[in-house]
Amino acid sequence: MGNDKRFVYVLNSQKDPARHYVGLTSDVTTRVAVHNSGGSHHTAREHPWRLLVALEFSNQNSAVLFEQYLKSGSGRAFAKRHFI
């Protein structure tokens, strides 16, 4: 069961504070390091990034559904109210 843990995370660009990124990973520390090294195509131009929140889920399906929600219009509004 330990291998099923997934994290949904929200990053904030230190270069452009208006920019945020939502992602999914099993290793938050390593994933943030990849974003900050320019190793992710989607976030390379806005690095460095600061981790705002990482939420742990016990299974992949729940994490994927929440990540998709945070990327929707109502989910972005939720994230802005609670994390940003």
C-alpha positions as CSV (number, residue, x, y, z in Angstrom):
1,M,0.0,0.0,0.0
2,G,2.9,2.4,0.6
3,N,3.7,2.4,-3.1
4,D,0.2,3.7,-3.9
5,K,0.7,7.0,-2.2
6,R,0.5,10.0,-4.5
7,F,0.8,13.7,-3.9
8,V,-1.0,16.6,-5.6
9,Y,1.1,19.7,-5.3
10,V,0.8,23.4,-6.1
11,L,3.9,25.4,-6.9
12,N,4.3,29.2,-7.1
13,S,6.8,30.8,-9.5
14,Q,9.3,33.0,-7.7
15,K,10.1,34.6,-11.1
16,D,6.5,35.4,-11.8
17,P,4.4,35.3,-8.6
18,A,1.2,35.3,-10.7
19,R,2.1,31.8,-12.1
20,H,1.1,28.6,-10.4
21,Y,1.5,25.0,-11.4
22,V,-0.4,21.9,-10.2
23,G,1.1,18.5,-10.5
24,L,1.0,14.9,-9.3
25,T,3.9,12.8,-8.0
26,S,4.9,10.1,-5.7
27,D,8.0,12.0,-4.5
28,V,7.5,15.7,-3.9
29,T,11.0,16.6,-3.0
30,T,12.5,15.1,-6.1
31,R,9.7,16.6,-8.3
32,V,10.2,20.1,-7.0
33,A,13.9,19.8,-7.6
34,V,13.2,18.8,-11.3
35,H,11.0,21.8,-11.7
36,N,13.7,24.1,-10.2
37,S,16.5,22.7,-12.3
38,G,14.5,23.4,-15.5
39,G,14.0,19.7,-16.1
40,S,10.3,20.0,-16.8
41,H,9.3,21.5,-20.1
42,H,6.1,23.0,-18.8
43,T,7.7,24.9,-15.9
44,A,11.3,25.6,-17.2
45,R,10.7,29.3,-18.1
46,E,9.2,30.3,-14.8
47,H,11.7,28.6,-12.3
48,P,12.6,28.8,-9.5
49,W,9.4,27.5,-7.9
50,R,8.2,27.4,-4.3
51,L,6.1,24.6,-3.0
52,L,2.8,26.0,-1.6
53,V,1.1,22.8,-0.7
54,A,1.4,19.0,-1.1
55,L,-1.6,16.9,-0.4
56,E,-1.2,13.1,0.1
57,F,-3.6,10.6,-1.3
58,S,-3.7,6.9,-0.5
59,N,-4.3,5.9,-4.1
60,Q,-3.6,7.1,-7.6
61,N,-7.2,7.4,-8.7
62,S,-8.1,9.9,-6.0
63,A,-5.0,11.9,-6.6
64,V,-5.7,12.1,-10.4
65,L,-9.3,13.2,-9.8
66,F,-8.2,16.0,-7.4
67,E,-5.4,17.1,-9.7
68,Q,-7.9,17.4,-12.6
69,Y,-10.3,19.3,-10.3
70,L,-7.5,21.8,-9.4
71,K,-6.9,22.4,-13.1
72,S,-10.5,23.2,-13.7
73,G,-12.0,26.7,-13.3
74,S,-13.7,25.9,-10.0
75,G,-10.6,24.1,-8.8
76,R,-8.4,27.1,-9.6
77,A,-10.8,29.2,-7.6
78,F,-10.6,26.7,-4.7
79,A,-6.8,26.7,-4.8
80,K,-6.7,30.5,-4.9
81,R,-8.9,30.7,-1.8
82,H,-7.1,28.0,0.2
83,F,-3.5,27.7,-1.0
84,I,-2.5,30.9,-2.6
